[in-house]
């Protein structure tokens, strides 16, 4: 059995038309028919139903096509890996990050990376931690920048930096003049938080529960900027990191006392999964970038 026969079978299975498949493969129709007949003989079962000029996969063919698709994809991946090794500084990286990191941090990181590696393409995705981790385990992302709450194997992660958390209140709020604030003072306040499942939401609730506070949720949102906007409108308070680039004209950002609350930001990846040279260059760059205090 030759590799070419698998390609012939897959093309015919997709097109279900001998003449068109032969044209696509740049061979004659009789040559394709003979190749498929030999292929079926070696497999030990007919793979197509033939009715006149029409041809369709039968139940054996549909089952076998699934395996051939997997085999062909692995073959293409193997070729890609070798090509990437032969072409250093090229390739592609898929990278996910949290909504709250997008304002200035991610653009600065990506700009610095592109300056050093202009021929590596980067695909970006902005989502909450749980969504990013799901996509990464599915193989849709190489890395993600997340808050490592409730991470489990096969996810590996390395801390890059930590962010101080603040209480955000409207400028007209009675607490706005405080130089710092104890969480006990927030027990009766309406909270505006990210939706359930977001790492920052989990961290915030853990902080409040340590103080015996069950937060009164006034609003929930998907974006930290939206949360800040609702605070500015006087609809409640929130707990957020330093939101650089966010309009703070009608918001006061108050440090928490004692200043022990922070959010860890880490680079995460799937342990044991193949990383292309481009991905490894990106990983090394990220570690160096934050080690230098950027």
Buried (B, 14 or more C-beta within 10 A) or exposed (E): EEEEBBBBBBBBBEBEBBEEBBBBBEBEEEEBBEBBEBBBEEBEEBBBEEEEEEBEBBEBBEEBBEEBEEEBEEEEEEEEBEEBEEEEEBBBBBBBBBBBBBBEBBEEBBEEBEEEBEEBEBEBBBBBBBBBBEBBEEEEBBBBBBBBBEBEEEBBBEEBBEBBBBBBBBBEBEBEEBEEBEBEBBEEBBBBBBEEEBBBBBBBBEBBEEEEBEBEBBBBBEEBBBBBBBBBEEBBBBBBBEBEEBEBEBBBBBBBBEEEBBBBBBBBBBEEEEBBBBBBBBBEBBEEBBEEEE
